[in-house]
Amino acid sequence: PEYPPVKEDLAVLLDDDVSAEQVAAIIKQTGGATLAEVKLFDVYRGDKLGDNKKSLAFNLTYQAPDRTLSGSEIAKLRDKIVKRLEREVGASIRGA
């Protein structure tokens, strides 16, 4: 592709019984064609998070085939992903 990718990390806090695969599927579906890649790179469980909670961290790669994506386009797509994760699996952004 001739247009540069935009990479960002997204860490979510959620119940321990929600699978990483389920979260990744929601991210991919919501991101659509603009979301080129989703990679899980960290799973954390610890006392600081609370009972039956875990943190999943994903690296997201956004890329459009016909243009360079703007910061506002990425922000809108990220907000859409976060809202859907909150609604469907009760996730919250880690550190928020």
C-alpha positions as CSV (number, residue, x, y, z in Angstrom):
1,P,0.0,0.0,0.0
2,E,1.3,3.5,-0.8
3,Y,-0.5,5.2,2.1
4,P,1.1,5.0,5.6
5,P,-0.5,2.9,8.3
6,V,-1.5,4.5,11.7
7,K,-0.8,2.3,14.7
8,E,-2.1,2.7,18.2
9,D,-2.6,0.6,21.3
10,L,-5.9,0.0,23.1
11,A,-6.0,-1.5,26.6
12,V,-9.4,-2.5,28.0
13,L,-10.4,-3.6,31.4
14,L,-13.1,-6.3,31.6
15,D,-14.5,-9.3,33.3
16,D,-12.2,-12.4,33.3
17,D,-14.8,-14.5,31.5
18,V,-14.8,-12.4,28.3
19,S,-12.4,-14.0,25.8
20,A,-9.7,-12.1,23.9
21,E,-11.1,-13.6,20.7
22,Q,-14.5,-12.1,21.4
23,V,-13.0,-8.6,22.0
24,A,-10.8,-8.9,18.9
25,A,-13.8,-9.9,16.8
26,I,-15.8,-6.9,18.0
27,I,-12.8,-4.6,17.3
28,K,-12.3,-6.0,13.8
29,Q,-16.0,-5.9,12.9
30,T,-16.4,-2.3,14.1
31,G,-13.2,-1.1,12.5
32,G,-14.2,-2.5,9.1
33,A,-12.0,-2.2,6.1
34,T,-10.0,0.7,7.6
35,L,-8.7,-1.5,10.4
36,A,-6.0,-3.5,8.7
37,E,-4.8,-5.5,11.7
38,V,-5.6,-6.3,15.3
39,K,-3.0,-8.0,17.5
40,L,-3.3,-8.9,21.2
41,F,0.0,-8.2,22.9
42,D,-0.7,-8.3,26.6
43,V,-3.0,-10.0,29.1
44,Y,-2.7,-8.8,32.7
45,R,-4.4,-10.0,35.8
46,G,-3.6,-8.6,39.2
47,D,-4.8,-7.3,42.5
48,K,-4.9,-3.7,41.3
49,L,-7.6,-4.6,38.7
50,G,-10.1,-6.2,41.2
51,D,-11.6,-9.6,41.5
52,N,-12.4,-11.5,38.3
53,K,-11.0,-8.7,36.1
54,K,-8.3,-8.6,33.5
55,S,-6.7,-6.1,31.1
56,L,-6.3,-6.9,27.4
57,A,-4.0,-4.7,25.3
58,F,-4.3,-4.7,21.5
59,N,-2.2,-3.1,18.8
60,L,-4.5,-1.7,16.1
61,T,-3.3,-0.8,12.6
62,Y,-5.5,1.5,10.6
63,Q,-4.9,2.0,6.9
64,A,-6.9,3.2,3.9
65,P,-6.1,2.1,0.4
66,D,-6.8,5.4,-1.2
67,R,-5.6,8.1,1.2
68,T,-3.7,8.9,4.4
69,L,-6.0,8.8,7.4
70,S,-6.5,11.9,9.5
71,G,-6.3,12.0,13.2
72,S,-9.9,12.8,13.5
73,E,-10.9,9.8,11.4
74,I,-8.9,7.6,13.6
75,A,-10.4,9.2,16.8
76,K,-13.9,8.6,15.5
77,L,-13.3,5.0,14.6
78,R,-11.6,4.4,18.0
79,D,-14.6,6.0,19.8
80,K,-16.9,3.7,17.9
81,I,-14.9,0.7,18.9
82,V,-14.7,1.7,22.5
83,K,-18.5,2.4,22.8
84,R,-19.3,-1.0,21.3
85,L,-16.9,-2.8,23.7
86,E,-18.5,-0.9,26.6
87,R,-22.0,-1.8,25.4
88,E,-21.5,-5.4,24.4
89,V,-18.9,-6.8,26.9
90,G,-18.8,-4.2,29.7
91,A,-15.3,-3.1,28.9
92,S,-13.7,0.1,30.0
93,I,-10.6,1.8,28.8
94,R,-7.8,1.0,31.1
95,G,-6.5,4.1,32.9
96,A,-9.7,6.1,32.1
